[in-house]
Amino acid sequence: MSSLPEFQRKPRAYAEHFIRNVLTGHQVAKSTLLALQEQPGGYYRAVFSPLYFALAEDEMEPSKSQWSSLKKKLKRHNKAAFVLKEHGKTESTDGEPAYYILFGFLEQDK
């Protein structure tokens, strides 16, 4: 991933609290965050349960609109949040289907 902005390093606890709150969906009362992985470039990879997305019975994957809504939700929770374009399907540590999104925090103007 070239030409990424420089991310402001935040304590892991801060990033985890932030993404845990964002990944608390309307259909589930608790966060769907499964894992948070720090990346070398100062951003994070959040792995979360498919339960976050409310999929209709005939839908196999979240729509582009659902991904867009999640990205907007991150920005609403923190204006300094930057969401990288890459996102998608993965597996959790126990091999179950999961999704991931990449995010970081930009330096805020003083």
C-alpha positions in Angstrom: 0.0 0.0 0.0 1.8 3.0 -1.2 1.0 6.7 -0.8 -0.7 6.2 2.6 -0.9 9.2 4.9 1.2 9.4 8.0 -0.9 8.0 10.8 -0.9 9.4 14.4 0.1 6.6 16.8 -2.6 6.0 19.4 -2.4 3.6 22.3 -3.9 0.2 21.4 -6.5 0.6 24.2 -7.7 3.8 22.6 -8.0 2.2 19.1 -9.7 -0.9 20.5 -12.2 1.1 22.5 -13.0 3.2 19.4 -13.5 0.3 17.0 -15.4 -1.8 19.6 -17.9 1.0 19.9 -18.2 1.4 16.2 -18.7 -2.3 15.6 -21.6 -2.5 18.0 -24.5 -3.0 15.6 -28.2 -2.3 15.8 -29.1 -5.9 15.7 -26.6 -7.1 18.3 -26.3 -5.5 21.8 -22.5 -6.2 22.1 -19.6 -5.5 19.9 -18.8 -7.8 16.9 -15.1 -7.0 17.1 -13.1 -10.3 17.1 -9.5 -9.1 16.9 -7.6 -5.9 16.4 -4.2 -6.1 14.7 -1.7 -3.3 14.7 0.0 -2.8 11.3 3.5 -1.6 10.6 2.3 1.7 9.0 0.6 2.9 12.2 -2.9 1.8 11.2 -5.1 -1.1 12.4 -6.8 -4.2 10.9 -10.1 -4.8 12.7 -11.6 -8.3 12.3 -15.3 -8.6 13.1 -18.2 -11.0 13.0 -20.6 -11.2 10.0 -23.3 -10.5 12.6 -22.5 -6.8 12.3 -24.1 -6.6 8.9 -27.9 -7.3 8.7 -28.0 -9.5 5.6 -31.3 -10.7 4.1 -31.7 -14.4 3.6 -30.9 -14.3 -0.1 -27.7 -12.1 0.4 -24.4 -13.8 0.8 -22.2 -10.7 1.2 -22.6 -7.2 2.5 -23.5 -4.6 -0.1 -21.3 -1.8 -1.2 -23.8 0.5 0.6 -23.3 -1.4 3.8 -19.5 -1.1 3.6 -19.9 2.6 2.9 -22.2 3.1 5.9 -19.6 1.4 8.1 -16.9 3.7 6.8 -19.1 6.8 7.4 -19.9 5.5 11.0 -16.1 5.4 11.7 -15.8 9.0 10.6 -18.8 10.1 12.7 -17.3 8.5 15.8 -14.0 10.3 15.3 -13.2 13.0 12.7 -9.5 12.0 12.7 -10.4 8.4 11.6 -9.1 7.4 8.2 -10.5 4.3 6.5 -8.3 2.6 4.0 -10.0 1.4 0.8 -9.1 -2.3 1.4 -11.7 -4.3 3.3 -13.4 -7.7 2.8 -13.9 -11.2 4.0 -11.4 -13.2 6.1 -11.4 -15.8 8.8 -11.3 -15.3 12.5 -8.6 -17.0 14.7 -10.9 -20.0 15.1 -11.4 -20.4 11.4 -15.0 -19.0 11.3 -16.0 -16.5 8.5 -15.3 -12.9 9.4 -14.8 -9.5 7.8 -12.0 -6.9 8.2 -11.6 -3.2 7.7 -8.4 -1.1 7.9 -8.3 2.2 9.7 -5.9 4.7 11.3 -6.0 8.1 12.9 -4.8 11.2 11.1 -3.0 14.1 12.8 -5.5 16.7 13.8 -5.0 20.4 13.2 -4.1 22.3 16.3 
